[in-house]
Amino acid sequence: MTVESTTKNSKPADLRDDNRTSRRLLIALRYPKGIIGLSLVGSFAFLATLAPLIIPESLSTAIDITARHSPPSFEHLLGTDKLGRDLFFRVLLGAKSSLLISVSAVVLMICLGLPVGLIAGYFRGWTDLLLMRIVDSMLSFPVLVFALAIAAILEPNLRNTVIAIGIAFSPYLARVVRAETLRVSALPFVEAARAVGSSHLRIIVTNILPNIMGPVIVQATISIAFAILTEAGLSFLGLGTQPPTPSWGLMIQSARSYLDVAPWTALVPGMAIAFSVLGLNMLGDVLRDALDPRLRIDR
């Protein structure tokens, strides 16, 4: 009777915890910050996915010197740049480059930072000390400077931009994962798993990893926003996306000499960066409120 009642009560408790998390997330998404963030991110992802399918790349690279620096009009909705290329099409196709690079860089960040944080937080001791000193040495450089140094060593292209940003961001995730692993590994159910003889790998994969995914998801969401900014910065400096691929950072770089003549050539891609980063930051805040165990408050 005791075993049966315990089993019956444990399952609903887990389900109630999952339901509370889902309810918190749904409630948070109904707040203005959640609605605005989700709308901006959804629009950004939709345009980045759909634009390359319906807009030929030739429309963004077609040169018309007679229409150079044309202001926004019915013919050119967002105006044209110094070569007469339509900014509307270039911004839409530039969203694809920004999304592809930022998401790929965050995936690489997770592949590098997650194992390091898990190993350091679980095994502790000399393993933790060695790994965290390496992480601290990487964190001693500003992320843009670190990414810039890596990109300068590698050949400037899309793949190497992803590598530079992913490596530069990985120590930040490693720190978050280590802290969460230290917290979770001290909980009774992990101690119980050790007591029954579960292997280290099994404990990490089945007991610790699922319980730290909330902060990891939050960190990944916010990192996508910073990856967009970093990619734009690298492209602006000539170490990121290379012409003729449309890129928001490249568009601002090519427009910097014409701000007094055609300010819209820098304003349009700048606003695209600002709104996409704003939406991702808002969404990250909402996810943090709903998923971070330190902020879990039933509403």
Summary of the structure (lengths in Angstrom):
residues: 299
radius of gyration: 23.2
end to end distance: 35.1
largest distance: 86.4
contacts: 1007
relative contact order: 0.15
helix: 79%
strand: 1%
